[in-house]
Amino acid sequence: MLEDGLIERRGPYDGLLGLPLFLWSFSLLCDLAYLAGSRHQLWTDLAFYAIVAGLIGSVGAALQGGHALRAVSISRRRLLVRLPIGLDVAAIGIFALNVWLRQLADNTAPYMAALSAVGLCLLCSAAWLRRMPAGVSRVPAPAPLRRSRV
């Protein structure tokens, strides 16, 4: 599970991260379908329920991520693990704001799709950063230079 203090494969954590990402991507597609001309109320309802389901799934991923964060002990690597978690929390906040605004407004405003796009950009950045430390840890250290005797 842990290699050099970094989190490698975390089992269900990877699956829990994919669920909100899929649901929130689907909600963005529903919003774009509504804004593209299909003014059917079904699209906005599907987008709303996909965001709510993604928020529920993200709570499970956050709990697993917090457990994985406690397992990392080295301070520099702990920072590399905290940054994607911070981006995940910001994305969760954006989607929670999106749900709240959908409850207050008519659920059809174009800025709702923009909020979903910003949240997805944060999630994609976090996913990229999450994979970065694992790749860095596998780079072999350079061999020490030896002085040649002449």
C-alpha positions in Angstrom: 0.0 0.0 0.0 2.7 2.5 0.9 6.0 2.8 -0.9 8.6 5.3 0.4 6.0 7.2 2.3 3.9 7.8 -0.8 0.4 6.5 -1.5 0.5 4.1 -4.4 -2.6 2.2 -5.2 -5.3 2.7 -2.6 -7.9 0.2 -3.6 -11.4 1.6 -3.3 -10.1 5.2 -3.1 -9.3 5.3 -6.8 -12.8 4.1 -7.6 -14.4 6.6 -5.2 -12.5 9.4 -6.9 -13.8 8.3 -10.3 -17.5 8.3 -9.3 -17.9 12.0 -8.6 -15.7 12.9 -11.6 -18.0 10.8 -13.9 -21.2 12.2 -12.3 -20.1 15.8 -12.4 -18.9 15.4 -16.0 -22.4 14.0 -16.9 -24.0 17.0 -15.2 -21.9 19.4 -17.3 -22.9 17.5 -20.4 -26.6 17.8 -19.4 -26.2 21.5 -18.8 -24.6 22.0 -22.2 -27.3 19.9 -23.9 -29.9 22.2 -22.3 -28.0 25.4 -23.3 -27.4 24.1 -26.8 -31.1 24.2 -27.6 -32.8 21.2 -26.1 -34.8 23.3 -23.6 -36.4 20.2 -22.0 -36.6 20.3 -18.2 -35.2 16.7 -18.0 -31.7 17.9 -18.7 -31.7 20.3 -15.8 -33.2 17.7 -13.5 -30.6 15.1 -14.5 -27.8 17.6 -14.0 -29.0 18.5 -10.5 -29.3 14.9 -9.4 -25.9 14.0 -10.8 -24.3 16.8 -8.9 -26.0 15.7 -5.7 -25.0 12.1 -6.2 -21.4 13.3 -6.9 -21.4 15.2 -3.7 -22.4 12.1 -1.8 -19.7 10.1 -3.5 -17.1 12.7 -2.8 -17.7 12.5 0.9 -16.7 8.8 0.8 -13.6 9.7 -1.2 -12.7 12.5 1.2 -12.9 10.1 4.1 -10.7 7.6 2.4 -8.3 10.4 1.4 -8.0 11.7 5.0 -7.2 8.2 6.1 -4.5 7.9 3.4 -3.1 11.3 4.3 -2.4 10.2 7.9 -0.3 7.4 6.6 2.2 9.7 5.0 4.9 10.8 7.3 7.6 12.7 5.4 6.9 16.4 5.4 7.8 17.3 1.8 5.8 14.4 0.4 3.0 15.2 2.8 2.7 18.6 1.1 2.6 16.9 -2.3 -0.3 14.9 -1.0 -2.1 17.8 0.6 -2.2 20.0 -2.5 -4.5 17.6 -4.5 -6.7 17.1 -1.5 -7.0 20.9 -1.2 -8.1 21.1 -4.8 -10.6 18.3 -4.2 -12.1 20.2 -1.3 -12.3 23.4 -3.4 -14.1 21.5 -6.1 -16.5 20.0 -3.6 -17.2 23.5 -2.4 -17.9 24.7 -5.9 -20.3 21.9 -6.6 -22.0 22.4 -3.2 -22.4 26.1 -4.2 -23.8 24.9 -7.6 -26.5 22.8 -5.8 -27.4 25.7 -3.5 -27.7 28.1 -6.5 -29.8 25.6 -8.4 -32.2 25.5 -5.4 -32.4 29.3 -5.3 -32.6 30.0 -9.0 -34.5 28.6 -11.8 -31.9 25.9 -12.5 -31.3 27.0 -16.0 -28.8 29.8 -15.8 -25.6 29.5 -18.0 -23.3 30.3 -15.0 -24.3 26.9 -13.6 -22.5 25.1 -16.5 -19.6 27.5 -15.9 -19.4 26.5 -12.2 -19.4 22.9 -13.2 -16.6 23.5 -15.7 -14.4 25.2 -13.1 -15.0 22.4 -10.6 -14.1 19.8 -13.2 -10.9 21.7 -14.1 -10.0 21.7 -10.4 -10.6 17.9 -10.2 -8.5 17.2 -13.3 -5.7 19.3 -11.8 -5.9 17.4 -8.6 -5.9 14.0 -10.4 -2.8 15.0 -12.3 -1.0 16.2 -9.2 -2.1 13.0 -7.4 -0.2 10.9 -9.9 2.8 13.1 -10.0 4.5 12.1 -6.8 4.2 8.4 -7.6 6.0 8.9 -10.9 8.7 11.0 -9.2 9.4 8.3 -6.6 10.2 5.7 -9.3 13.0 7.7 -11.0 16.2 6.0 -10.1 18.8 8.0 -8.3 21.9 8.9 -10.4 25.0 6.8 -9.7 27.7 8.6 -7.7 30.6 9.9 -9.7 33.9 8.1 -9.3 37.2 9.6 -9.7 39.3 7.8 -12.2 42.9 7.0 -11.2 45.4 7.9 -13.8 
